[in-house]
Amino acid sequence: MSTNVKATCCISLLLIIFSVNSSAQNEGGNYYAERQVELMHDNDFLHFTDRWYTTGSFISYRKLLNERNENIPNRRQLTFQLEQSFYTPSNILSSRIEDYDRPYAGFLGLNTSLTLTNERRMLDFTFTIGVTGEISGSEGLQNWFHSTNESQATQWTGQIENNTHANLYGSYLREWKVYSGFLDAILATKPKVALGTKDYYLENTMTLFLGKRNAMENTMAYRQLGTIENELFFALTGAYRYVIHDAMLQGSIISDNSEFTLEPVNSLIFYGAEMYWRTRRMDFKVAYMFTTKRAESTGTHGFSTLSISRNF
């Protein structure tokens, strides 16, 4: 069994366990939650590939700091997230850099976010600090998974070197209800900017939500806490990113001596579909996303996302 399939099986098992637990508790009216723990995993296993953006694993803890009222116009929510992600070339069996269409790269970091929300808009500010290279643990983790199923270890030759990174991300979100009926239709736009040694880009995301979805301040679409009401809806999303620097291809923007780097493609597009399901204590999300090539030598790539959250 491949690394991707094994990781997916683990997430699926957790999904089943938490789903059963949630069904037993999902009785009665609305539920009020001030905290949330989320497990999220990205993987390209549905394409039966192990290349480019291979895997991302995220563990998040969220805390609702206050409810919005007349004296406090914004609901504030704090998030701490541990992230590990890695990128590999399409040829993971060769140890020759000449055979690679992108460098190996791993990142291990801590993201701290503050979200300010009211009935009109949402502001999100995220500060990230982390490391790349062998010290990120990505090489060791991937090869350990490969060793458990007797598949050949990846080489990680010439990976992006050890370095420390700091980044700041800011976004502004607005949305409009374009149709109200049996299935609501809500359109959202989210401009975003990233500044730092890891990512440097401008981005705008457009999303169309279809289904039974709550207002911006109480929906799992934006991982909002407080009064929890059941939700079931879908989303079609697309984003355009103008890339200025990508440390997963180029190394640190300040100083880098990596053996193998590539220039990123300036224009990057993300698109895909998502499904959300919120019960009294549990949130579930499944997404199937695509991204256009990050470097001239790569191509369009698909990956899936599974997320399980516990509200308490």
C-alpha positions as CSV (number, residue, x, y, z in Angstrom):
1,M,0.0,0.0,0.0
2,S,1.4,3.4,-1.0
3,T,2.1,6.3,1.4
4,N,-0.8,8.3,0.1
5,V,-3.3,5.4,0.4
6,K,-2.2,4.6,3.9
7,A,-2.5,8.2,5.0
8,T,-5.9,8.3,3.5
9,C,-7.0,5.2,5.3
10,C,-6.0,6.6,8.6
11,I,-8.0,9.8,8.0
12,S,-11.0,7.8,6.8
13,L,-10.9,5.6,9.9
14,L,-10.9,8.8,12.1
15,L,-13.8,10.1,10.0
16,I,-15.9,7.0,10.7
17,I,-15.1,7.0,14.4
18,F,-16.0,10.7,14.9
19,S,-19.0,10.4,12.7
20,V,-20.5,7.6,14.9
21,N,-19.7,9.6,18.0
22,S,-21.3,12.7,16.5
23,S,-24.5,10.8,15.5
24,A,-25.0,9.7,19.1
25,Q,-24.7,13.3,20.4
26,N,-26.5,15.1,17.6
27,E,-29.9,15.3,19.4
28,G,-31.7,18.4,20.7
29,G,-31.4,22.0,19.6
30,N,-28.5,24.2,18.7
31,Y,-25.2,23.8,20.4
32,Y,-22.8,26.5,21.6
33,A,-19.1,26.0,21.1
34,E,-16.2,28.2,22.0
35,R,-13.4,25.9,20.9
36,Q,-12.6,23.6,18.1
37,V,-9.9,21.0,17.2
38,E,-9.4,20.2,13.5
39,L,-7.4,17.5,11.7
40,M,-6.9,18.2,8.0
41,H,-5.0,16.3,5.3
42,D,-4.2,17.1,1.7
43,N,-3.1,14.3,-0.7
44,D,-3.0,13.5,-4.4
45,F,-4.0,9.8,-3.9
46,L,-7.1,10.0,-6.0
47,H,-4.9,10.6,-9.0
48,F,-2.7,7.7,-8.0
49,T,0.3,10.0,-8.1
50,D,3.1,11.0,-5.7
51,R,4.5,14.2,-7.1
52,W,4.6,18.0,-6.9
53,Y,2.3,19.0,-4.0
54,T,2.3,15.6,-2.4
55,T,1.0,15.9,1.1
56,G,-0.1,18.5,3.6
57,S,-1.1,17.7,7.2
58,F,-2.6,20.3,9.6
59,I,-3.7,20.2,13.2
60,S,-5.6,23.3,14.4
61,Y,-6.9,24.6,17.6
62,R,-9.5,27.5,17.5
63,K,-10.8,29.7,20.3
64,L,-13.7,32.1,20.2
65,L,-12.6,35.2,22.1
66,N,-15.8,37.1,22.2
67,E,-19.3,37.5,20.8
68,R,-20.1,40.6,18.7
69,N,-22.4,43.2,20.4
70,E,-23.2,46.9,20.3
71,N,-20.0,47.8,22.1
72,I,-17.8,45.3,20.3
73,P,-18.6,45.4,16.6
74,N,-16.4,42.4,15.6
75,R,-16.4,38.8,16.7
76,R,-12.8,37.8,17.3
77,Q,-11.5,34.2,16.9
78,L,-7.9,32.9,17.4
79,T,-6.4,29.9,15.7
80,F,-3.1,28.0,16.2
81,Q,-2.2,25.6,13.5
82,L,0.7,23.1,13.1
83,E,1.5,22.4,9.5
84,Q,3.8,20.0,7.7
85,S,3.8,19.9,3.9
86,F,6.2,18.5,1.3
87,Y,6.7,18.7,-2.5
88,T,8.5,16.2,-4.6
89,P,9.4,15.8,-8.3
90,S,7.5,13.4,-10.5
91,N,10.5,11.1,-10.7
92,I,11.0,10.1,-7.1
93,L,13.1,7.0,-7.9
94,S,16.1,8.8,-9.4
95,S,18.9,10.4,-7.3
96,R,20.0,12.6,-10.2
97,I,18.9,16.3,-10.1
98,E,18.9,16.3,-13.9
99,D,15.9,14.0,-13.8
100,Y,13.8,16.3,-11.6
101,D,11.1,18.7,-12.8
102,R,11.0,20.5,-9.5
103,P,13.1,20.4,-6.3
104,Y,12.2,18.4,-3.2
105,A,10.9,20.8,-0.5
106,G,9.6,20.3,3.0
107,F,8.1,22.8,5.4
108,L,7.2,22.5,9.1
109,G,5.6,25.6,10.7
110,L,3.2,27.1,13.2
111,N,0.5,29.4,11.9
112,T,-1.2,31.9,14.3
113,S,-4.4,33.6,13.0
114,L,-6.7,36.3,14.2
115,T,-10.1,36.6,12.5
116,L,-12.4,39.6,12.9
117,T,-15.9,39.0,11.7
118,N,-19.2,41.0,11.5
119,E,-22.3,40.6,9.4
120,R,-20.7,42.5,6.4
121,R,-17.1,41.2,6.1
122,M,-14.3,39.1,7.5
123,L,-10.7,40.1,8.1
124,D,-8.1,37.5,8.7
125,F,-4.4,38.0,9.7
126,T,-2.0,35.0,9.9
127,F,1.6,35.0,11.0
128,T,3.7,31.9,10.1
129,I,7.0,30.8,11.4
130,G,8.7,27.6,10.3
131,V,11.6,25.8,8.8
132,T,12.5,24.1,5.4
133,G,15.0,21.5,4.6
134,E,15.9,18.3,6.3
135,I,15.1,19.8,9.7
136,S,11.5,20.1,8.7
137,G,11.2,16.3,9.0
138,S,9.5,15.8,5.7
139,E,12.2,13.6,4.2
140,G,12.3,11.4,7.2
141,L,8.5,11.1,7.4
142,Q,8.0,10.2,3.8
143,N,10.8,7.6,3.8
144,W,9.5,6.1,7.0
145,F,6.0,5.7,5.4
146,H,7.6,4.1,2.4
147,S,9.6,1.7,4.5
148,T,6.4,0.4,6.2
149,N,5.1,-0.9,2.9
150,E,8.4,-2.0,1.4
151,S,8.2,0.6,-1.4
152,Q,11.4,2.3,-2.6
153,A,12.5,5.2,-0.5
154,T,12.5,8.7,-2.2
155,Q,15.9,10.2,-2.7
156,W,15.4,13.9,-1.6
157,T,18.6,14.8,-3.5
158,G,19.3,18.5,-3.7
159,Q,16.2,19.5,-1.6
160,I,15.6,23.1,-0.6
161,E,18.1,23.8,2.1
162,N,17.6,24.2,5.8
163,N,16.3,27.7,6.5
164,T,14.0,29.6,8.9
165,H,11.0,31.4,7.5
166,A,8.5,34.0,8.6
167,N,5.4,35.2,6.7
168,L,2.4,37.4,7.2
169,Y,-0.9,36.7,5.3
170,G,-3.8,39.1,5.3
171,S,-7.2,38.7,3.6
172,Y,-10.6,40.5,3.3
173,L,-13.8,38.6,2.6
174,R,-17.2,39.9,1.5
175,E,-20.2,37.9,0.3
176,W,-23.6,38.3,-1.2
177,K,-26.7,36.1,-1.2
178,V,-27.7,35.9,-4.8
179,Y,-30.7,33.5,-4.3
180,S,-32.7,32.4,-1.4
181,G,-34.9,29.3,-1.5
182,F,-34.8,25.6,-0.9
183,L,-31.1,25.8,-1.8
184,D,-29.4,29.2,-1.0
185,A,-26.8,30.6,-3.4
186,I,-24.1,32.8,-1.8
187,L,-21.2,34.4,-3.7
188,A,-18.0,35.3,-1.9
189,T,-14.8,37.1,-2.8
190,K,-11.6,37.0,-0.8
191,P,-8.6,39.1,-1.8
192,K,-5.4,38.0,-0.1
193,V,-1.8,39.2,0.2
194,A,1.3,37.2,1.4
195,L,4.6,38.9,2.5
196,G,7.6,37.1,3.9
197,T,10.6,34.8,3.2
198,K,8.4,31.8,2.3
199,D,5.5,33.2,0.2
200,Y,5.2,36.5,-1.6
201,Y,2.0,36.8,-3.7
202,L,-1.3,38.6,-4.4
203,E,-4.4,36.4,-4.7
204,N,-8.1,36.7,-5.2
205,T,-10.6,33.8,-4.6
206,M,-14.2,33.6,-5.8
207,T,-16.6,31.0,-4.3
208,L,-20.2,30.1,-5.0
209,F,-21.9,28.3,-2.1
210,L,-25.0,26.2,-2.8
211,G,-27.2,24.5,-0.1
212,K,-28.2,25.0,3.5
213,R,-25.6,27.4,4.8
214,N,-25.7,29.7,7.8
215,A,-24.7,33.4,8.0
216,M,-21.0,34.4,7.7
217,E,-20.6,34.7,11.5
218,N,-21.8,31.2,12.2
219,T,-20.9,29.0,9.2
220,M,-18.3,26.2,9.1
221,A,-17.4,27.6,5.6
222,Y,-15.1,29.9,7.5
223,R,-14.7,27.7,10.6
224,Q,-16.7,30.0,12.8
225,L,-17.7,29.1,16.3
226,G,-20.4,30.2,18.7
227,T,-24.0,29.0,18.0
228,I,-23.7,25.8,16.0
229,E,-26.5,24.9,13.6
230,N,-26.6,22.0,11.2
231,E,-25.3,22.8,7.7
232,L,-25.0,20.8,4.5
233,F,-23.8,22.7,1.4
234,F,-21.4,22.6,-1.6
235,A,-19.0,25.1,-3.0
236,L,-17.4,25.8,-6.3
237,T,-14.3,27.8,-6.0
238,G,-11.6,29.4,-8.1
239,A,-8.6,31.6,-7.3
240,Y,-6.0,33.5,-9.2
241,R,-2.5,34.1,-7.6
242,Y,0.2,36.4,-8.9
243,V,3.4,34.8,-7.6
244,I,6.4,37.0,-6.8
245,H,8.4,34.4,-4.7
246,D,7.8,30.8,-3.8
247,A,10.4,29.4,-1.3
248,M,9.3,25.8,-2.1
249,L,10.8,26.4,-5.5
250,Q,13.4,29.1,-4.9
251,G,14.4,28.9,-1.3
252,S,14.4,31.9,1.0
253,I,13.9,35.3,-0.6
254,I,16.7,36.7,1.7
255,S,19.5,34.2,1.2
256,D,19.6,30.7,-0.1
257,N,22.3,28.3,-1.2
258,S,20.1,25.4,-2.3
259,E,21.7,23.1,-4.9
260,F,18.6,23.1,-7.2
261,T,16.0,25.8,-7.5
262,L,13.5,26.9,-10.2
263,E,11.7,30.1,-11.0
264,P,8.0,29.9,-10.3
265,V,5.3,30.6,-12.9
266,N,3.9,34.1,-12.2
267,S,0.2,33.2,-12.8
268,L,-1.2,30.4,-10.8
269,I,-4.9,29.2,-10.8
270,F,-6.6,27.1,-8.2
271,Y,-10.1,25.6,-8.8
272,G,-12.3,22.8,-7.5
273,A,-15.3,21.7,-5.5
274,E,-15.9,21.3,-1.8
275,M,-18.6,19.7,0.4
276,Y,-19.4,20.8,4.0
277,W,-21.4,19.1,6.6
278,R,-21.8,20.5,10.2
279,T,-23.6,18.6,12.9
280,R,-24.1,19.6,16.6
281,R,-20.5,18.9,17.6
282,M,-18.7,17.8,14.4
283,D,-17.6,19.5,11.2
284,F,-16.7,17.5,8.1
285,K,-15.2,18.8,4.8
286,V,-14.2,17.0,1.6
287,A,-12.6,18.9,-1.3
288,Y,-11.2,18.0,-4.7
289,M,-8.9,20.7,-6.0
290,F,-6.7,21.4,-9.0
291,T,-3.8,23.8,-9.4
292,T,-2.1,24.9,-12.6
293,K,1.7,24.4,-13.0
294,R,3.8,26.1,-10.4
295,A,7.0,25.9,-12.6
296,E,7.4,25.6,-16.4
297,S,8.6,22.0,-16.0
298,T,5.6,20.8,-14.1
299,G,1.9,20.6,-15.0
300,T,-1.7,20.9,-13.7
301,H,-2.1,18.8,-10.5
302,G,-5.0,17.5,-8.5
303,F,-5.3,16.7,-4.9
304,S,-8.0,16.0,-2.3
305,T,-8.7,17.4,1.1
306,L,-10.3,15.6,4.1
307,S,-11.1,17.6,7.3
308,I,-12.6,16.5,10.6
309,S,-13.3,19.0,13.4
310,R,-14.6,18.6,16.9
311,N,-16.5,21.6,18.5
312,F,-16.7,21.9,22.3
